[in-house]
Amino acid sequence: MTLLQVKFDPRSKLCTILFASFSLMVSFPFSLEILFVSLLCFLFILSGSWKKGVVFYSIFWLLVLGEHLLFLYSDQPLLTFFSFLFVGNRRMLPTVMAAAFAMDKTKISEWIAALQKWRVPFYILIPLTVLFRFFPTLIQDFKSIRNAMKFRGIAVSTAALFLHPFQTMEYIIIPVLMSAENTSLDLSSAALVRGLSNTGTHTSVYALRLRIQDYLLLSVLLLLVIGRSWLV
């Protein structure tokens, strides 16, 4: 049973992704990295997705533990390579967590409304709208194709897809590509029919506004940026 359901504005979530990308591209102290990952885990708990937060947080500490254990054998080239993989995955994990938190329980229409509030140009907004709706539709088409194949007894298991690559190309890749073309055209037409290219004022059913939790989140991110400038 979910006890907490704190909802964050998509704009504050987007700022979280930007900060995670910033921490990945620049030198970031390990202490602040721990604080940021702990913050992301806390955000998952607040939004009601505590299981995702716990899983991500556990993976982070497993990567840290593996990195420190392999560091003891840094004189062996093979183990050094695996240690590099642990470090790379650990550095990437906050960005993955931030993206998962941003997409969790946030509808595509809310993202569009948030981008409109930020005055994003329409030549950027329309492709993003099509992109946001494209991949969920493509995944649904892939699931429908796999169900049809299993119903006909073709490549019932996942291993069979790799054991018979030409059959996989014939029954999956080609139909998915054809479906992707039709889907992209339909979504582009739907975006234009809904008036996204209209330069006038747009309305939305989602009344987005920054609340106290959003301001607190943005303040913590700002403090982390200031802390990074002090420690580096």
C-alpha positions as CSV (number, residue, x, y, z in Angstrom):
1,M,0.0,0.0,0.0
2,T,1.4,3.4,-1.0
3,L,1.5,5.9,1.8
4,L,3.1,8.8,-0.1
5,Q,2.1,10.3,-3.4
6,V,3.9,13.6,-3.8
7,K,3.6,14.9,-7.4
8,F,6.4,16.9,-8.9
9,D,6.1,19.3,-11.8
10,P,7.7,18.1,-15.1
11,R,9.9,21.2,-15.2
12,S,11.5,20.3,-11.9
13,K,12.0,16.8,-13.1
14,L,13.6,18.1,-16.2
15,C,16.0,20.1,-14.1
16,T,16.9,17.0,-12.2
17,I,17.8,15.3,-15.5
18,L,19.9,18.3,-16.5
19,F,21.7,18.2,-13.2
20,A,22.4,14.5,-13.6
21,S,23.8,15.1,-17.1
22,F,25.9,17.9,-15.7
23,S,27.3,15.6,-13.0
24,L,28.1,13.0,-15.6
25,M,30.1,15.4,-17.9
26,V,32.1,17.2,-15.2
27,S,34.3,16.1,-12.3
28,F,31.9,15.3,-9.5
29,P,33.1,14.5,-5.9
30,F,32.1,11.1,-4.7
31,S,30.5,12.5,-1.5
32,L,28.1,14.7,-3.6
33,E,27.4,11.7,-5.9
34,I,26.2,9.8,-2.8
35,L,24.1,12.7,-1.8
36,F,22.5,13.0,-5.2
37,V,21.8,9.3,-5.5
38,S,20.3,9.3,-2.0
39,L,18.2,12.3,-3.1
40,L,16.9,10.4,-6.1
41,C,16.0,7.4,-4.0
42,F,14.1,9.7,-1.6
43,L,12.3,11.3,-4.6
44,F,11.2,7.8,-5.8
45,I,9.9,7.1,-2.3
46,L,8.0,10.4,-2.1
47,S,6.4,9.8,-5.5
48,G,5.1,6.4,-4.5
49,S,7.7,4.3,-6.4
50,W,9.8,3.2,-3.5
51,K,10.6,-0.2,-5.0
52,K,12.3,1.4,-8.0
53,G,14.2,3.7,-5.6
54,V,15.4,0.8,-3.4
55,V,16.5,-1.3,-6.5
56,F,18.4,1.6,-8.0
57,Y,20.0,2.5,-4.6
58,S,21.0,-1.1,-4.1
59,I,22.6,-1.3,-7.5
60,F,24.6,1.8,-6.8
61,W,26.1,0.5,-3.6
62,L,26.8,-2.9,-5.3
63,L,28.7,-1.1,-8.0
64,V,30.6,0.9,-5.3
65,L,31.4,-2.3,-3.5
66,G,32.5,-4.1,-6.6
67,E,34.7,-1.2,-7.6
68,H,36.5,-1.1,-4.2
69,L,37.0,-4.9,-4.2
70,L,38.5,-5.0,-7.7
71,F,40.7,-2.0,-6.9
72,L,42.7,-4.3,-4.5
73,Y,43.7,-6.3,-7.6
74,S,44.4,-3.3,-9.9
75,D,47.7,-4.9,-11.0
76,Q,45.8,-7.5,-13.1
77,P,44.7,-6.2,-16.5
78,L,41.4,-8.2,-16.7
79,L,40.2,-7.2,-13.3
80,T,41.2,-3.6,-14.0
81,F,38.9,-3.7,-17.1
82,F,36.0,-4.9,-14.9
83,S,36.8,-2.2,-12.4
84,F,36.5,0.3,-15.2
85,L,33.1,-1.1,-16.1
86,F,31.9,-0.8,-12.5
87,V,33.1,2.9,-12.3
88,G,31.4,3.7,-15.7
89,N,28.1,2.1,-14.7
90,R,28.2,3.8,-11.3
91,R,28.7,7.2,-13.0
92,M,25.9,6.5,-15.5
93,L,23.4,5.3,-12.8
94,P,22.4,8.8,-11.5
95,T,21.4,9.9,-15.0
96,V,19.4,6.7,-15.5
97,M,17.7,7.2,-12.1
98,A,16.9,10.8,-12.9
99,A,15.4,9.8,-16.3
100,A,13.4,7.0,-14.7
101,F,12.1,9.4,-12.0
102,A,11.2,12.0,-14.6
103,M,9.2,9.6,-16.7
104,D,7.6,7.9,-13.8
105,K,3.9,8.8,-13.5
106,T,4.3,11.7,-15.8
107,K,2.0,11.7,-18.8
108,I,3.2,12.8,-22.3
109,S,0.6,15.5,-22.3
110,E,2.0,17.0,-19.1
111,W,5.5,17.1,-20.7
112,I,4.0,18.9,-23.7
113,A,2.2,21.4,-21.5
114,A,5.5,22.0,-19.5
115,L,7.5,22.6,-22.7
116,Q,4.8,25.1,-23.9
117,K,5.1,27.0,-20.6
118,W,8.8,27.2,-21.2
119,R,8.1,28.8,-24.6
120,V,9.8,26.0,-26.5
121,P,9.7,26.8,-30.3
122,F,7.1,24.8,-32.3
123,Y,9.7,23.5,-34.7
124,I,11.2,21.7,-31.7
125,L,8.0,20.9,-29.8
126,I,6.3,19.1,-32.7
127,P,9.2,16.6,-33.4
128,L,9.4,16.0,-29.6
129,T,5.7,15.4,-29.4
130,V,5.9,12.8,-32.2
131,L,9.0,11.3,-30.6
132,F,7.4,11.0,-27.1
133,R,4.4,9.1,-28.6
134,F,6.3,7.1,-31.1
135,F,8.3,4.7,-28.9
136,P,5.3,3.6,-26.7
137,T,3.3,2.9,-29.9
138,L,6.3,1.0,-31.4
139,I,6.7,-1.1,-28.3
140,Q,3.0,-2.0,-28.4
141,D,3.3,-3.0,-32.1
142,F,6.3,-5.2,-31.2
143,K,4.3,-6.9,-28.5
144,S,1.5,-7.5,-30.9
145,I,3.8,-9.1,-33.5
146,R,5.4,-11.3,-30.8
147,N,2.0,-12.5,-29.6
148,A,0.9,-13.3,-33.2
149,M,4.2,-15.3,-33.7
150,K,3.7,-17.3,-30.5
151,F,0.1,-18.0,-31.4
152,R,1.3,-19.5,-34.7
153,G,4.1,-21.4,-33.0
154,I,6.9,-19.3,-34.5
155,A,9.9,-18.4,-32.3
156,V,8.0,-19.1,-29.1
157,S,11.1,-18.5,-26.8
158,T,13.3,-15.5,-26.8
159,A,16.4,-17.7,-27.5
160,A,14.8,-18.8,-30.8
161,L,15.0,-15.2,-32.0
162,F,18.8,-15.3,-31.8
163,L,19.1,-18.9,-33.1
164,H,17.2,-18.0,-36.3
165,P,18.3,-14.5,-37.3
166,F,16.8,-14.6,-40.8
167,Q,13.5,-15.7,-39.5
168,T,13.6,-12.9,-36.9
169,M,14.3,-10.4,-39.6
170,E,11.4,-11.7,-41.7
171,Y,8.8,-11.9,-39.0
172,I,9.8,-9.0,-36.7
173,I,12.2,-6.5,-38.1
174,I,10.5,-5.9,-41.4
175,P,6.9,-5.6,-39.9
176,V,8.2,-3.3,-37.2
177,L,9.9,-1.1,-39.8
178,M,6.7,-0.9,-41.9
179,S,4.7,-0.2,-38.8
180,A,7.2,2.5,-37.7
181,E,6.8,4.4,-41.0
182,N,3.0,4.4,-40.7
183,T,3.1,5.3,-37.1
184,S,5.3,8.3,-37.6
185,L,3.1,9.6,-40.4
186,D,0.0,9.1,-38.3
187,L,1.5,10.8,-35.2
188,S,2.8,13.8,-37.3
189,S,-0.7,14.3,-38.8
190,A,-2.3,14.0,-35.3
191,A,0.1,16.6,-33.9
192,L,-0.8,19.1,-36.7
193,V,-4.5,18.4,-36.5
194,R,-4.4,19.2,-32.7
195,G,-3.1,22.6,-33.6
196,L,0.4,22.3,-32.2
197,S,1.8,24.4,-35.1
198,N,-0.6,27.2,-34.2
199,T,1.5,30.2,-33.0
200,G,-1.4,31.5,-30.8
201,T,-2.0,30.9,-27.1
202,H,-2.5,27.2,-26.3
203,T,-4.6,25.8,-23.4
204,S,-4.1,22.6,-21.5
205,V,-6.2,20.4,-19.3
206,Y,-3.2,20.1,-17.0
207,A,-2.8,23.2,-14.7
208,L,0.9,23.0,-14.1
209,R,2.5,25.1,-11.5
210,L,5.5,24.8,-9.3
211,R,4.6,23.8,-5.7
212,I,6.6,23.8,-2.5
213,Q,8.1,20.3,-3.2
214,D,9.4,21.6,-6.6
215,Y,11.0,24.7,-5.1
216,L,12.6,22.5,-2.4
217,L,14.0,20.1,-5.1
218,L,15.3,23.0,-7.2
219,S,16.9,24.5,-4.1
220,V,18.7,21.2,-3.2
221,L,20.0,20.9,-6.8
222,L,21.3,24.4,-6.6
223,L,23.0,23.6,-3.3
224,L,24.7,20.6,-4.9
225,V,26.0,22.8,-7.7
226,I,27.4,25.3,-5.2
227,G,28.9,22.4,-3.2
228,R,30.6,21.0,-6.3
229,S,32.1,24.4,-7.1
230,W,33.5,24.5,-3.5
231,L,34.9,21.0,-3.4
232,V,36.5,20.8,-6.8
